[in-house]
Amino acid sequence: MTGPISFRGCGTALVTPFRDDGSLDEDALRRLVEWQIAEGIDFLVPCGSTGESAVLSREEQLAVVRITVETAAGRVPVMAGAGGNNTARVAEAARAVIEEAGADAVLSVTPYYNRPTQEGLFRHYETVAASVKAPVFLYNVPSRTGVNLLPDTAVRLAAVPNIAGIKEACGNIDQIAELAVKKPDSFTLLSGDDGITVPILSLGGVGLISVVSNEVPAEMSALVRACLDGDLRRAMEIQKRIYPLMRVNFIETSPAPVKAALARMGRIREVLRLPLVPVRHESRAAIFKVLSDLGLAPEGGKESA
Protein backbone atom coordinates (compact mmCIF):
# COMPACT_ATOMS: atom_id res chain seq x y z
CA MET A 1 0.00 0.00 0.00
CA THR A 2 1.09 3.57 -0.65
CA GLY A 3 0.01 6.47 1.51
CA PRO A 4 -1.75 6.20 4.89
CA ILE A 5 -3.27 2.80 5.63
CA SER A 6 -6.88 2.90 6.78
CA PHE A 7 -8.81 0.12 8.45
CA ARG A 8 -12.08 1.98 8.34
CA GLY A 9 -15.12 0.29 6.85
CA CYS A 10 -15.84 -3.40 6.42
CA GLY A 11 -13.14 -6.04 6.48
CA THR A 12 -13.71 -9.74 5.89
CA ALA A 13 -12.37 -12.33 8.32
CA LEU A 14 -11.53 -14.69 5.49
CA VAL A 15 -12.13 -18.41 5.64
CA THR A 16 -9.17 -20.57 4.65
CA PRO A 17 -10.17 -22.85 1.76
CA PHE A 18 -8.90 -26.43 1.81
CA ARG A 19 -8.87 -29.14 -0.85
CA ASP A 20 -10.59 -32.48 -0.29
CA ASP A 21 -7.33 -33.90 1.06
CA GLY A 22 -7.13 -31.12 3.65
CA SER A 23 -4.31 -29.19 1.97
CA LEU A 24 -4.46 -25.45 1.36
CA ASP A 25 -6.52 -24.58 -1.73
CA GLU A 26 -4.50 -21.66 -3.06
CA ASP A 27 -6.58 -21.19 -6.21
CA ALA A 28 -9.83 -20.99 -4.24
CA LEU A 29 -8.25 -18.46 -1.89
CA ARG A 30 -7.18 -16.27 -4.81
CA ARG A 31 -10.68 -16.42 -6.31
CA LEU A 32 -12.21 -15.58 -2.95
CA VAL A 33 -9.96 -12.55 -2.50
CA GLU A 34 -10.69 -11.31 -6.03
CA TRP A 35 -14.44 -11.65 -5.47
CA GLN A 36 -14.27 -9.84 -2.13
CA ILE A 37 -12.44 -6.89 -3.69
CA ALA A 38 -14.79 -6.81 -6.69
CA GLU A 39 -17.73 -6.66 -4.26
CA GLY A 40 -16.31 -3.56 -2.59
CA ILE A 41 -14.81 -4.83 0.66
CA ASP A 42 -12.55 -2.28 2.39
CA PHE A 43 -9.87 -4.58 3.82
CA LEU A 44 -9.07 -8.26 4.30
CA VAL A 45 -8.23 -10.25 7.42
CA PRO A 46 -6.68 -13.67 6.73
CA CYS A 47 -5.67 -16.14 9.44
CA GLY A 48 -8.09 -15.08 12.15
CA SER A 49 -10.48 -17.37 14.01
CA THR A 50 -12.66 -17.69 10.90
CA GLY A 51 -9.55 -18.68 8.95
CA GLU A 52 -8.89 -21.65 11.28
CA SER A 53 -5.55 -20.12 12.22
CA ALA A 54 -5.10 -22.52 15.14
CA VAL A 55 -4.73 -25.48 12.76
CA LEU A 56 -2.43 -23.85 10.21
CA SER A 57 1.29 -24.53 10.24
CA ARG A 58 3.63 -21.54 10.26
CA GLU A 59 4.36 -22.16 6.57
CA GLU A 60 0.65 -22.33 5.73
CA GLN A 61 -0.09 -19.18 7.70
CA LEU A 62 2.57 -17.27 5.77
CA ALA A 63 1.32 -18.74 2.49
CA VAL A 64 -2.28 -17.64 3.19
CA VAL A 65 -1.17 -14.11 4.08
CA ARG A 66 1.24 -13.90 1.15
CA ILE A 67 -1.41 -15.05 -1.34
CA THR A 68 -3.91 -12.58 0.09
CA VAL A 69 -1.40 -9.72 -0.14
CA GLU A 70 -0.26 -10.65 -3.66
CA THR A 71 -3.82 -11.05 -4.93
CA ALA A 72 -4.99 -7.82 -3.33
CA ALA A 73 -2.03 -6.11 -5.00
CA GLY A 74 -2.43 -2.90 -3.03
CA ARG A 75 -6.12 -2.45 -3.84
CA VAL A 76 -7.14 -3.00 -0.21
CA PRO A 77 -5.01 -3.34 2.93
CA VAL A 78 -4.42 -6.67 4.63
CA MET A 79 -4.54 -7.17 8.41
CA ALA A 80 -3.07 -10.59 9.15
CA GLY A 81 -3.88 -12.69 12.17
CA ALA A 82 -0.94 -13.59 14.40
CA GLY A 83 -2.08 -14.79 17.79
CA GLY A 84 -1.46 -17.47 20.37
CA ASN A 85 -0.69 -18.04 24.02
CA ASN A 86 3.11 -18.00 23.87
CA THR A 87 4.20 -14.37 23.75
CA ALA A 88 7.61 -15.04 22.19
CA ARG A 89 6.06 -17.13 19.42
CA VAL A 90 3.32 -14.57 18.79
CA ALA A 91 5.96 -11.84 18.44
CA GLU A 92 7.85 -14.04 15.96
CA ALA A 93 4.66 -14.73 14.00
CA ALA A 94 3.83 -11.02 13.92
CA ARG A 95 7.25 -10.23 12.48
CA ALA A 96 6.86 -12.96 9.89
CA VAL A 97 3.46 -11.89 8.54
CA ILE A 98 4.75 -8.33 8.17
CA GLU A 99 8.33 -8.86 7.01
CA GLU A 100 8.01 -12.14 5.08
CA ALA A 101 4.38 -12.15 3.89
CA GLY A 102 3.90 -8.42 3.38
CA ALA A 103 0.83 -7.70 5.50
CA ASP A 104 0.01 -4.11 6.37
CA ALA A 105 -1.02 -4.75 9.99
CA VAL A 106 -1.30 -7.47 12.61
CA LEU A 107 -4.45 -8.68 14.39
CA SER A 108 -3.57 -10.55 17.58
CA VAL A 109 -6.08 -12.38 19.74
CA THR A 110 -5.77 -12.34 23.52
CA PRO A 111 -3.74 -15.32 24.83
CA TYR A 112 -6.05 -18.25 25.48
CA TYR A 113 -5.85 -21.07 28.05
CA ASN A 114 -3.14 -19.35 30.18
CA ARG A 115 -5.79 -16.98 31.63
CA PRO A 116 -3.42 -14.01 32.10
CA THR A 117 -4.24 -11.09 34.38
CA GLN A 118 -4.83 -7.64 32.95
CA GLU A 119 -1.18 -6.83 33.65
CA GLY A 120 -0.18 -10.00 31.82
CA LEU A 121 -2.29 -8.98 28.85
CA PHE A 122 -0.73 -5.52 28.84
CA ARG A 123 2.81 -6.88 28.88
CA HIS A 124 1.98 -9.52 26.26
CA TYR A 125 0.73 -6.94 23.79
CA GLU A 126 3.48 -4.49 24.62
CA THR A 127 6.01 -7.20 23.73
CA VAL A 128 4.23 -8.15 20.50
CA ALA A 129 3.98 -4.52 19.42
CA ALA A 130 7.68 -3.98 20.07
CA SER A 131 8.49 -6.79 17.63
CA VAL A 132 7.11 -4.95 14.58
CA LYS A 133 6.92 -1.45 13.17
CA ALA A 134 3.51 -2.04 11.59
CA PRO A 135 0.17 -1.30 13.27
CA VAL A 136 -1.01 -3.92 15.78
CA PHE A 137 -4.70 -4.46 16.50
CA LEU A 138 -5.90 -6.13 19.67
CA TYR A 139 -8.59 -8.80 19.39
CA ASN A 140 -10.89 -9.39 22.34
CA VAL A 141 -13.15 -12.44 22.07
CA PRO A 142 -13.72 -13.88 25.57
CA SER A 143 -16.14 -16.56 24.34
CA ARG A 144 -13.24 -18.25 22.57
CA THR A 145 -10.26 -17.37 24.75
CA GLY A 146 -11.60 -17.41 28.31
CA VAL A 147 -10.07 -14.01 29.08
CA ASN A 148 -11.57 -10.54 28.75
CA LEU A 149 -9.44 -7.52 27.82
CA LEU A 150 -11.02 -4.77 29.91
CA PRO A 151 -11.45 -1.17 28.72
CA ASP A 152 -8.86 0.31 31.08
CA THR A 153 -6.25 -2.17 29.82
CA ALA A 154 -7.11 -1.42 26.21
CA VAL A 155 -6.75 2.31 26.94
CA ARG A 156 -3.32 1.67 28.52
CA LEU A 157 -2.32 -0.24 25.40
CA ALA A 158 -3.55 2.57 23.17
CA ALA A 159 -0.60 4.60 24.49
CA VAL A 160 1.85 2.12 22.92
CA PRO A 161 2.83 3.91 19.68
CA ASN A 162 1.99 1.21 17.12
CA ILE A 163 -1.00 -0.36 18.86
CA ALA A 164 -3.58 1.12 16.54
CA GLY A 165 -6.93 -0.28 17.62
CA ILE A 166 -9.06 -3.21 18.68
CA LYS A 167 -11.44 -5.76 17.20
CA GLU A 168 -13.98 -5.90 20.01
CA ALA A 169 -16.03 -9.10 20.12
CA CYS A 170 -16.83 -9.29 23.83
CA GLY A 171 -20.56 -9.05 23.06
CA ASN A 172 -21.10 -6.65 25.98
CA ILE A 173 -22.44 -3.32 24.72
CA ASP A 174 -21.87 -1.65 28.10
CA GLN A 175 -18.21 -2.64 28.08
CA ILE A 176 -17.81 -1.43 24.50
CA ALA A 177 -19.52 1.86 25.38
CA GLU A 178 -17.06 2.34 28.26
CA LEU A 179 -14.13 1.74 25.92
CA ALA A 180 -15.57 4.13 23.32
CA VAL A 181 -15.78 6.89 25.92
CA LYS A 182 -12.34 6.32 27.44
CA LYS A 183 -10.20 5.58 24.37
CA PRO A 184 -8.24 8.28 22.52
CA ASP A 185 -9.69 9.40 19.18
CA SER A 186 -6.71 7.92 17.36
CA PHE A 187 -7.45 4.40 18.66
CA THR A 188 -9.54 2.50 16.09
CA LEU A 189 -12.58 0.66 17.42
CA LEU A 190 -13.78 -2.14 15.14
CA SER A 191 -16.81 -4.31 15.73
CA GLY A 192 -16.09 -8.01 15.90
CA ASP A 193 -19.76 -9.06 15.95
CA ASP A 194 -21.85 -8.78 12.79
CA GLY A 195 -25.16 -8.67 14.64
CA ILE A 196 -24.33 -5.68 16.85
CA THR A 197 -22.29 -3.65 14.38
CA VAL A 198 -24.94 -0.92 14.12
CA PRO A 199 -24.86 -0.07 17.86
CA ILE A 200 -21.08 -0.36 18.05
CA LEU A 201 -20.63 2.05 15.15
CA SER A 202 -23.18 4.41 16.69
CA LEU A 203 -20.98 4.48 19.82
CA GLY A 204 -17.92 5.59 17.87
CA GLY A 205 -16.68 2.49 16.10
CA VAL A 206 -15.38 3.08 12.59
CA GLY A 207 -15.59 -0.38 11.08
CA LEU A 208 -16.21 -4.08 11.28
CA ILE A 209 -14.25 -7.29 10.89
CA SER A 210 -17.01 -9.50 9.57
CA VAL A 211 -17.80 -13.19 9.21
CA VAL A 212 -20.98 -12.74 7.15
CA SER A 213 -19.14 -10.66 4.56
CA ASN A 214 -17.56 -13.92 3.42
CA GLU A 215 -20.99 -14.59 1.89
CA VAL A 216 -22.38 -11.07 1.29
CA PRO A 217 -19.43 -8.66 1.07
CA ALA A 218 -21.30 -6.00 -0.91
CA GLU A 219 -24.21 -5.84 1.51
CA MET A 220 -22.05 -5.77 4.63
CA SER A 221 -19.86 -3.07 3.12
CA ALA A 222 -23.02 -1.07 2.35
CA LEU A 223 -24.30 -1.56 5.91
CA VAL A 224 -21.08 -0.24 7.43
CA ARG A 225 -20.92 2.69 5.04
CA ALA A 226 -24.52 3.60 5.83
CA CYS A 227 -23.66 3.64 9.54
CA LEU A 228 -20.60 5.80 8.99
CA ASP A 229 -22.66 8.17 6.83
CA GLY A 230 -25.25 8.47 9.58
CA ASP A 231 -27.93 6.73 7.51
CA LEU A 232 -29.20 4.37 10.20
CA ARG A 233 -32.46 3.74 8.35
CA ARG A 234 -30.54 2.31 5.40
CA ALA A 235 -28.26 0.35 7.73
CA MET A 236 -31.25 -1.23 9.44
CA GLU A 237 -32.85 -2.14 6.12
CA ILE A 238 -29.74 -4.14 5.27
CA GLN A 239 -29.50 -5.54 8.79
CA LYS A 240 -33.08 -6.83 8.66
CA ARG A 241 -32.49 -8.54 5.35
CA ILE A 242 -29.31 -10.40 6.23
CA TYR A 243 -29.74 -10.86 10.00
CA PRO A 244 -30.91 -14.47 9.50
CA LEU A 245 -27.60 -15.19 7.77
CA MET A 246 -25.68 -13.54 10.61
CA ARG A 247 -27.50 -15.81 13.06
CA VAL A 248 -27.23 -19.05 11.12
CA ASN A 249 -23.49 -18.54 10.66
CA PHE A 250 -23.19 -19.40 14.36
CA ILE A 251 -25.69 -22.24 14.52
CA GLU A 252 -22.59 -24.37 15.18
CA THR A 253 -19.00 -23.39 15.86
CA SER A 254 -17.68 -20.93 13.28
CA PRO A 255 -16.44 -21.29 10.58
CA ALA A 256 -18.23 -24.59 9.94
CA PRO A 257 -21.55 -22.92 9.01
CA VAL A 258 -20.00 -20.25 6.79
CA LYS A 259 -17.93 -22.89 5.00
CA ALA A 260 -21.10 -24.91 4.39
CA ALA A 261 -22.73 -21.77 2.97
CA LEU A 262 -19.78 -20.87 0.75
CA ALA A 263 -19.63 -24.43 -0.57
CA ARG A 264 -23.34 -24.25 -1.39
CA MET A 265 -22.62 -20.98 -3.21
CA GLY A 266 -19.90 -22.73 -5.23
CA ARG A 267 -16.99 -20.69 -3.87
CA ILE A 268 -15.03 -23.26 -1.83
CA ARG A 269 -15.12 -26.91 -0.81
CA GLU A 270 -16.70 -27.68 2.53
CA VAL A 271 -13.54 -28.94 4.19
CA LEU A 272 -12.46 -28.19 7.76
CA ARG A 273 -9.59 -29.44 9.85
CA LEU A 274 -10.08 -31.35 13.06
CA PRO A 275 -11.16 -30.74 15.73
CA LEU A 276 -13.78 -28.85 13.67
CA VAL A 277 -16.12 -30.95 11.55
CA PRO A 278 -18.82 -30.16 8.97
CA VAL A 279 -22.18 -29.07 10.32
CA ARG A 280 -24.91 -31.57 11.20
CA HIS A 281 -27.71 -32.37 8.75
CA GLU A 282 -30.32 -30.24 10.55
CA SER A 283 -27.92 -27.27 10.71
CA ARG A 284 -27.12 -27.66 7.02
CA ALA A 285 -30.83 -27.56 6.17
CA ALA A 286 -31.24 -24.34 8.17
CA ILE A 287 -28.22 -22.75 6.46
CA PHE A 288 -29.44 -23.72 2.99
CA LYS A 289 -32.92 -22.36 3.69
CA VAL A 290 -31.49 -18.96 4.66
CA LEU A 291 -29.33 -18.93 1.53
CA SER A 292 -32.34 -19.82 -0.59
CA ASP A 293 -34.51 -17.16 1.06
CA LEU A 294 -31.83 -14.56 0.29
CA GLY A 295 -31.37 -15.72 -3.29
CA LEU A 296 -27.78 -16.77 -2.65
CA ALA A 297 -28.09 -20.45 -3.57
CA PRO A 298 -30.46 -22.89 -5.32
CA GLU A 299 -33.89 -23.60 -3.92
CA GLY A 300 -34.67 -26.57 -1.73
CA GLY A 301 -32.10 -26.48 1.05
CA LYS A 302 -30.82 -29.96 0.26
CA GLU A 303 -27.16 -30.85 0.28
CA SER A 304 -25.60 -30.53 -3.14
CA ALA A 305 -23.74 -33.44 -4.67
C-alpha positions in Angstrom: 0.0 0.0 0.0 1.1 3.6 -0.6 0.0 6.5 1.5 -1.8 6.2 4.9 -3.3 2.8 5.6 -6.9 2.9 6.8 -8.8 0.1 8.4 -12.1 2.0 8.3 -15.1 0.3 6.9 -15.8 -3.4 6.4 -13.1 -6.0 6.5 -13.7 -9.7 5.9 -12.4 -12.3 8.3 -11.5 -14.7 5.5 -12.1 -18.4 5.6 -9.2 -20.6 4.6 -10.2 -22.9 1.8 -8.9 -26.4 1.8 -8.9 -29.1 -0.9 -10.6 -32.5 -0.3 -7.3 -33.9 1.1 -7.1 -31.1 3.7 -4.3 -29.2 2.0 -4.5 -25.5 1.4 -6.5 -24.6 -1.7 -4.5 -21.7 -3.1 -6.6 -21.2 -6.2 -9.8 -21.0 -4.2 -8.2 -18.5 -1.9 -7.2 -16.3 -4.8 -10.7 -16.4 -6.3 -12.2 -15.6 -2.9 -10.0 -12.5 -2.5 -10.7 -11.3 -6.0 -14.4 -11.6 -5.5 -14.3 -9.8 -2.1 -12.4 -6.9 -3.7 -14.8 -6.8 -6.7 -17.7 -6.7 -4.3 -16.3 -3.6 -2.6 -14.8 -4.8 0.7 -12.6 -2.3 2.4 -9.9 -4.6 3.8 -9.1 -8.3 4.3 -8.2 -10.3 7.4 -6.7 -13.7 6.7 -5.7 -16.1 9.4 -8.1 -15.1 12.1 -10.5 -17.4 14.0 -12.7 -17.7 10.9 -9.6 -18.7 9.0 -8.9 -21.6 11.3 -5.6 -20.1 12.2 -5.1 -22.5 15.1 -4.7 -25.5 12.8 -2.4 -23.8 10.2 1.3 -24.5 10.2 3.6 -21.5 10.3 4.4 -22.2 6.6 0.7 -22.3 5.7 -0.1 -19.2 7.7 2.6 -17.3 5.8 1.3 -18.7 2.5 -2.3 -17.6 3.2 -1.2 -14.1 4.1 1.2 -13.9 1.2 -1.4 -15.0 -1.3 -3.9 -12.6 0.1 -1.4 -9.7 -0.1 -0.3 -10.6 -3.7 -3.8 -11.0 -4.9 -5.0 -7.8 -3.3 -2.0 -6.1 -5.0 -2.4 -2.9 -3.0 -6.1 -2.5 -3.8 -7.1 -3.0 -0.2 -5.0 -3.3 2.9 -4.4 -6.7 4.6 -4.5 -7.2 8.4 -3.1 -10.6 9.2 -3.9 -12.7 12.2 -0.9 -13.6 14.4 -2.1 -14.8 17.8 -1.5 -17.5 20.4 -0.7 -18.0 24.0 3.1 -18.0 23.9 4.2 -14.4 23.8 7.6 -15.0 22.2 6.1 -17.1 19.4 3.3 -14.6 18.8 6.0 -11.8 18.4 7.8 -14.0 16.0 4.7 -14.7 14.0 3.8 -11.0 13.9 7.3 -10.2 12.5 6.9 -13.0 9.9 3.5 -11.9 8.5 4.7 -8.3 8.2 8.3 -8.9 7.0 8.0 -12.1 5.1 4.4 -12.1 3.9 3.9 -8.4 3.4 0.8 -7.7 5.5 0.0 -4.1 6.4 -1.0 -4.8 10.0 -1.3 -7.5 12.6 -4.4 -8.7 14.4 -3.6 -10.5 17.6 -6.1 -12.4 19.7 -5.8 -12.3 23.5 -3.7 -15.3 24.8 -6.0 -18.2 25.5 -5.8 -21.1 28.1 -3.1 -19.4 30.2 -5.8 -17.0 31.6 -3.4 -14.0 32.1 -4.2 -11.1 34.4 -4.8 -7.6 32.9 -1.2 -6.8 33.6 -0.2 -10.0 31.8 -2.3 -9.0 28.9 -0.7 -5.5 28.8 2.8 -6.9 28.9 2.0 -9.5 26.3 0.7 -6.9 23.8 3.5 -4.5 24.6 6.0 -7.2 23.7 4.2 -8.1 20.5 4.0 -4.5 19.4 7.7 -4.0 20.1 8.5 -6.8 17.6 7.1 -4.9 14.6 6.9 -1.4 13.2 3.5 -2.0 11.6 0.2 -1.3 13.3 -1.0 -3.9 15.8 -4.7 -4.5 16.5 -5.9 -6.1 19.7 -8.6 -8.8 19.4 -10.9 -9.4 22.3 -13.2 -12.4 22.1 -13.7 -13.9 25.6 -16.1 -16.6 24.3 -13.2 -18.3 22.6 -10.3 -17.4 24.7 -11.6 -17.4 28.3 -10.1 -14.0 29.1 -11.6 -10.5 28.8 -9.4 -7.5 27.8 -11.0 -4.8 29.9 -11.4 -1.2 28.7 -8.9 0.3 31.1 -6.2 -2.2 29.8 -7.1 -1.4 26.2 -6.7 2.3 26.9 -3.3 1.7 28.5 -2.3 -0.2 25.4 -3.6 2.6 23.2 -0.6 4.6 24.5 1.8 2.1 22.9 2.8 3.9 19.7 2.0 1.2 17.1 -1.0 -0.4 18.9 -3.6 1.1 16.5 -6.9 -0.3 17.6 -9.1 -3.2 18.7 -11.4 -5.8 17.2 -14.0 -5.9 20.0 -16.0 -9.1 20.1 -16.8 -9.3 23.8 -20.6 -9.0 23.1 -21.1 -6.7 26.0 -22.4 -3.3 24.7 -21.9 -1.7 28.1 -18.2 -2.6 28.1 -17.8 -1.4 24.5 -19.5 1.9 25.4 -17.1 2.3 28.3 -14.1 1.7 25.9 -15.6 4.1 23.3 -15.8 6.9 25.9 -12.3 6.3 27.4 -10.2 5.6 24.4 -8.2 8.3 22.5 -9.7 9.4 19.2 -6.7 7.9 17.4 -7.4 4.4 18.7 -9.5 2.5 16.1 -12.6 0.7 17.4 -13.8 -2.1 15.1 -16.8 -4.3 15.7 -16.1 -8.0 15.9 -19.8 -9.1 15.9 -21.8 -8.8 12.8 -25.2 -8.7 14.6 -24.3 -5.7 16.9 -22.3 -3.6 14.4 -24.9 -0.9 14.1 -24.9 -0.1 17.9 -21.1 -0.4 18.0 -20.6 2.1 15.2 -23.2 4.4 16.7 -21.0 4.5 19.8 -17.9 5.6 17.9 -16.7 2.5 16.1 -15.4 3.1 12.6 -15.6 -0.4 11.1 -16.2 -4.1 11.3 -14.3 -7.3 10.9 -17.0 -9.5 9.6 -17.8 -13.2 9.2 -21.0 -12.7 7.1 -19.1 -10.7 4.6 -17.6 -13.9 3.4 -21.0 -14.6 1.9 -22.4 -11.1 1.3 -19.4 -8.7 1.1 -21.3 -6.0 -0.9 -24.2 -5.8 1.5 -22.1 -5.8 4.6 -19.9 -3.1 3.1 -23.0 -1.1 2.4 -24.3 -1.6 5.9 -21.1 -0.2 7.4 -20.9 2.7 5.0 -24.5 3.6 5.8 -23.7 3.6 9.5 -20.6 5.8 9.0 -22.7 8.2 6.8 -25.2 8.5 9.6 -27.9 6.7 7.5 -29.2 4.4 10.2 -32.5 3.7 8.4 -30.5 2.3 5.4 -28.3 0.3 7.7 -31.2 -1.2 9.4 -32.8 -2.1 6.1 -29.7 -4.1 5.3 -29.5 -5.5 8.8 -33.1 -6.8 8.7 -32.5 -8.5 5.3 -29.3 -10.4 6.2 -29.7 -10.9 10.0 -30.9 -14.5 9.5 -27.6 -15.2 7.8 -25.7 -13.5 10.6 -27.5 -15.8 13.1 -27.2 -19.1 11.1 -23.5 -18.5 10.7 -23.2 -19.4 14.4 -25.7 -22.2 14.5 -22.6 -24.4 15.2 -19.0 -23.4 15.9 -17.7 -20.9 13.3 -16.4 -21.3 10.6 -18.2 -24.6 9.9 -21.5 -22.9 9.0 -20.0 -20.2 6.8 -17.9 -22.9 5.0 -21.1 -24.9 4.4 -22.7 -21.8 3.0 -19.8 -20.9 0.7 -19.6 -24.4 -0.6 -23.3 -24.2 -1.4 -22.6 -21.0 -3.2 -19.9 -22.7 -5.2 -17.0 -20.7 -3.9 -15.0 -23.3 -1.8 -15.1 -26.9 -0.8 -16.7 -27.7 2.5 -13.5 -28.9 4.2 -12.5 -28.2 7.8 -9.6 -29.4 9.9 -10.1 -31.3 13.1 -11.2 -30.7 15.7 -13.8 -28.9 13.7 -16.1 -30.9 11.5 -18.8 -30.2 9.0 -22.2 -29.1 10.3 -24.9 -31.6 11.2 -27.7 -32.4 8.8 -30.3 -30.2 10.5 -27.9 -27.3 10.7 -27.1 -27.7 7.0 -30.8 -27.6 6.2 -31.2 -24.3 8.2 -28.2 -22.8 6.5 -29.4 -23.7 3.0 -32.9 -22.4 3.7 -31.5 -19.0 4.7 -29.3 -18.9 1.5 -32.3 -19.8 -0.6 -34.5 -17.2 1.1 -31.8 -14.6 0.3 -31.4 -15.7 -3.3 -27.8 -16.8 -2.6 -28.1 -20.5 -3.6 -30.5 -22.9 -5.3 -33.9 -23.6 -3.9 -34.7 -26.6 -1.7 -32.1 -26.5 1.0 -30.8 -30.0 0.3 -27.2 -30.8 0.3 -25.6 -30.5 -3.1 -23.7 -33.4 -4.7 
